Amino acid sequence: MRRIFKDYLSGLGASRIAKGLEADEIKNISRKVKWAESSIRDILKNEKYGGYARLQKQLQQPYIVGSEILAKLQCTM
């Protein structure tokens, strides 16, 4: 996950990120090497992948990518 966020913040689009993951033979959640652009976009937009989770109506701090990366991502989308 961190790589997807890092690549996006360095200027790569969903298509190039997907191709890079495939080239490096990184498997997706289905344990396949094929990545779809829509999957990359969904990951980038999903609060849970960004590290925020609601727990008993309270917003918890980021734990996957960190607050600095998440803040930069929100500014670019």
Kinemage of the C-alpha trace (Angstrom):
@kinemage 1
@onewidth
@group {chain A} dominant
@subgroup {mainchain}
@vectorlist {calphas} color= white
{ca met a 1} P 0.000 0.000 0.000
{ca arg a 2} L 2.723 2.447 0.878
{ca arg a 3} L 4.259 2.077 -2.552
{ca ile a 4} L 0.983 2.989 -4.258
{ca phe a 5} L 0.673 6.170 -2.182
{ca lys a 6} L 4.364 7.030 -2.629
{ca asp a 7} L 4.222 6.520 -6.404
{ca tyr a 8} L 1.060 8.613 -6.684
{ca leu a 9} L 2.577 11.469 -4.691
{ca ser a 10} L 5.684 11.370 -6.877
{ca gly a 11} L 3.472 12.111 -9.886
{ca leu a 12} L 2.621 8.709 -11.329
{ca gly a 13} L -0.918 8.025 -12.478
{ca ala a 14} L -2.975 4.925 -11.733
{ca ser a 15} L -2.013 3.290 -15.039
{ca arg a 16} L 1.732 3.659 -14.467
{ca ile a 17} L 1.441 2.520 -10.867
{ca ala a 18} L -0.434 -0.612 -11.987
{ca lys a 19} L 2.173 -1.354 -14.667
{ca gly a 20} L 4.993 -0.889 -12.155
{ca leu a 21} L 3.402 -3.279 -9.674
{ca glu a 22} L 2.926 -5.846 -12.437
{ca ala a 23} L 6.509 -5.410 -13.660
{ca asp a 24} L 7.781 -6.070 -10.133
{ca glu a 25} L 5.392 -9.042 -9.838
{ca ile a 26} L 3.660 -7.673 -6.753
{ca lys a 27} L 0.440 -9.566 -6.118
{ca asn a 28} L -2.895 -7.917 -5.424
{ca ile a 29} L -5.408 -8.995 -2.778
{ca ser a 30} L -6.524 -11.848 -5.076
{ca arg a 31} L -2.919 -13.091 -5.183
{ca lys a 32} L -2.650 -12.237 -8.854
{ca val a 33} L 0.015 -10.114 -10.480
{ca lys a 34} L -2.550 -8.259 -12.656
{ca trp a 35} L -3.493 -4.798 -11.329
{ca ala a 36} L -6.374 -2.687 -12.629
{ca glu a 37} L -6.249 1.101 -12.778
{ca ser a 38} L -9.628 1.232 -11.036
{ca ser a 39} L -8.206 -0.789 -8.123
{ca ile a 40} L -5.378 1.705 -7.719
{ca arg a 41} L -7.829 4.623 -7.750
{ca asp a 42} L -10.075 2.871 -5.214
{ca ile a 43} L -7.129 2.338 -2.877
{ca leu a 44} L -6.104 5.986 -3.140
{ca lys a 45} L -9.633 7.222 -2.389
{ca asn a 46} L -10.475 4.802 0.419
{ca glu a 47} L -10.063 6.281 3.913
{ca lys a 48} L -9.231 2.877 5.383
{ca tyr a 49} L -6.241 2.394 3.095
{ca gly a 50} L -5.137 5.901 3.997
{ca gly a 51} L -5.100 4.807 7.591
{ca tyr a 52} L -8.181 6.442 9.010
{ca ala a 53} L -10.789 4.289 10.676
{ca arg a 54} L -13.858 5.123 12.677
{ca leu a 55} L -13.991 3.405 16.016
{ca gln a 56} L -17.048 4.093 18.129
{ca lys a 57} L -17.690 7.341 16.217
{ca gln a 58} L -14.178 8.652 16.826
{ca leu a 59} L -11.726 9.170 14.003
{ca gln a 60} L -8.508 7.256 14.701
{ca gln a 61} L -5.076 8.421 13.589
{ca pro a 62} L -3.446 7.115 10.398
{ca tyr a 63} L -1.511 3.913 10.826
{ca ile a 64} L -0.793 2.641 7.302
{ca val a 65} L 0.786 5.533 5.417
{ca gly a 66} L 1.023 8.261 8.040
{ca ser a 67} L -0.619 11.639 8.397
{ca glu a 68} L 1.913 13.571 6.292
{ca ile a 69} L 1.432 11.376 3.226
{ca leu a 70} L -2.344 11.347 3.695
{ca ala a 71} L -2.435 15.164 3.890
{ca lys a 72} L -0.414 15.474 0.668
{ca leu a 73} L -2.690 12.971 -1.049
{ca gln a 74} L -5.832 14.871 -0.067
{ca cys a 75} L -4.349 18.059 -1.538
{ca thr a 76} L -3.713 16.396 -4.893
{ca met a 77} L -7.062 14.681 -5.351
